[in-house]
Amino acid sequence: MLDANKYKISTSDEVGEYKFSSAAQRIFFISGPLKSFYAKTSENNNTPAIVLPVSENEQMGVNLSSEVWCYLKH
């Protein structure tokens, strides 16, 4: 996650935009490499994470072989 509702994944130089819904505990990727992915927020061992679940992404037309957990890299 970058400043001003922007994000970048480690495997691409492309920058995208996102919106966060605290009520839904969801992140909506509106452009960039994760556009169209279903993402929700969670915690693992008190570490915040973004989760890309398989079943919800299949409904969006995105095929994942397993659930993906994303953590902030320091």
Secondary structure, 3 states (H helix, E strand, C coil): CECCCEEECCCCCCEEEEEEECCCCEEEECCCCCCCCEEEEEEECCEEEEEECHHHHHHCCCCCCCCEEECCCC
